[in-house]
């Protein structure tokens, strides 16, 4: 246990987790700024796939809150690792990884599933 003035080094998992969280936040911001605004104009509502999905995923609050959550998990996990060096720090960083992958996956699925449904009629 590291308490007080002692600082512990980050493990490889911690570095990878922080990198995934920061990359996920960047991808979320880029996708939202590039694709969501265009998708609002091109696609119809996604409510036939999942009711309420359009209001949640296409809102700016979804992107901002998920970016903040990813960065919070990365920051707090690193801070816990350096201060206490316990398993909870790795779990917090793992939650950041899960958040980054799931929120970006949901955004990509919500953006491109209507386009894949329209491609069925071409064949």
C-alpha positions in Angstrom: 0.0 0.0 0.0 1.3 3.4 -0.9 0.1 6.2 1.4 1.4 9.7 2.0 4.4 10.8 0.0 5.0 7.4 -1.6 3.9 7.3 -5.3 3.5 4.0 -7.2 4.1 3.6 -10.9 1.3 2.8 -13.3 1.0 -0.7 -14.6 0.8 -1.5 -18.3 -2.9 -2.2 -17.9 -3.4 1.3 -16.4 -1.5 2.9 -19.3 -3.5 1.0 -21.8 -6.8 1.8 -20.1 -6.0 5.5 -19.9 -5.0 5.5 -23.6 -8.3 3.8 -24.5 -10.3 6.2 -22.5 -8.6 9.3 -24.0 -8.9 7.8 -27.5 -12.5 7.0 -26.9 -13.3 10.5 -25.8 -11.5 11.9 -28.9 -13.4 9.5 -31.2 -16.7 10.4 -29.6 -16.0 14.1 -30.0 -15.0 13.7 -33.6 -17.9 11.5 -34.5 -20.4 13.8 -32.9 -19.0 16.9 -34.6 -18.7 15.3 -38.0 -21.4 12.7 -38.4 -24.2 13.4 -36.0 -25.1 16.8 -37.5 -25.2 15.4 -41.0 -27.1 12.3 -39.9 -29.9 14.5 -38.4 -30.5 15.9 -41.8 -30.1 12.8 -43.9 -31.6 10.0 -41.8 -35.1 9.8 -40.5 -35.7 9.1 -36.8 -34.3 5.9 -35.4 -37.3 5.4 -33.2 -38.5 2.4 -35.3 -35.3 0.5 -34.2 -35.3 1.5 -30.6 -37.9 3.9 -29.2 -36.2 7.1 -27.9 -32.8 6.3 -29.4 -32.8 9.5 -31.5 -33.4 11.8 -28.5 -30.7 10.1 -26.5 -27.8 9.5 -28.9 -28.3 12.5 -31.2 -28.4 14.9 -28.3 -25.3 16.9 -27.4 -25.7 15.9 -23.8 -25.0 12.3 -24.6 -21.7 13.0 -26.2 -20.6 15.5 -23.6 -21.6 13.4 -20.6 -19.9 10.2 -22.0 -16.7 12.1 -22.8 -16.6 13.5 -19.3 -17.3 10.0 -17.8 -14.5 8.4 -19.8 -12.0 11.1 -18.8 -13.2 11.0 -15.2 -12.6 7.2 -15.0 -9.1 7.6 -16.5 -8.2 10.4 -14.2 -9.6 8.9 -11.0 -8.1 5.5 -11.8 -4.6 6.9 -12.3 -5.0 9.0 -9.1 -6.1 6.0 -7.1 -3.2 3.9 -8.5 -0.6 6.4 -7.5 -2.1 7.1 -4.1 -3.3 3.7 -2.9 -2.1 1.1 -5.4 -5.0 -1.2 -4.9 -7.3 -3.3 -7.1 -10.1 -0.7 -7.1 -7.9 1.5 -9.3 -7.7 -1.2 -12.0 -11.4 -1.7 -11.7 -12.1 2.0 -12.2 -9.9 2.1 -15.3 -11.6 -1.1 -16.5 -15.0 0.8 -16.1 -13.5 3.5 -18.3 -12.6 1.0 -21.0 -16.1 -0.5 -20.9 -17.6 3.0 -21.1 -15.4 4.0 -24.0 -16.1 0.9 -26.0 -19.9 0.7 -25.3 -20.7 4.4 -25.8 -18.7 4.7 -29.1 -20.3 1.4 -30.3 -23.8 2.7 -29.5 -23.1 5.9 -31.4 -21.7 4.2 -34.4 -24.6 1.7 -34.5 -27.1 4.5 -34.1 -25.5 6.5 -36.9 -25.0 3.7 -39.5 -27.8 1.2 -38.9 -30.4 3.3 -40.8 -27.9 3.4 -43.8 -27.5 -0.3 -43.7 -31.3 -0.8 -43.7 -31.6 1.4 -46.8 -29.0 -0.7 -48.7 -31.2 -3.8 -48.5 -33.5 -2.3 -51.2 -30.7 -1.9 -53.7 -30.0 -5.7 -54.1 
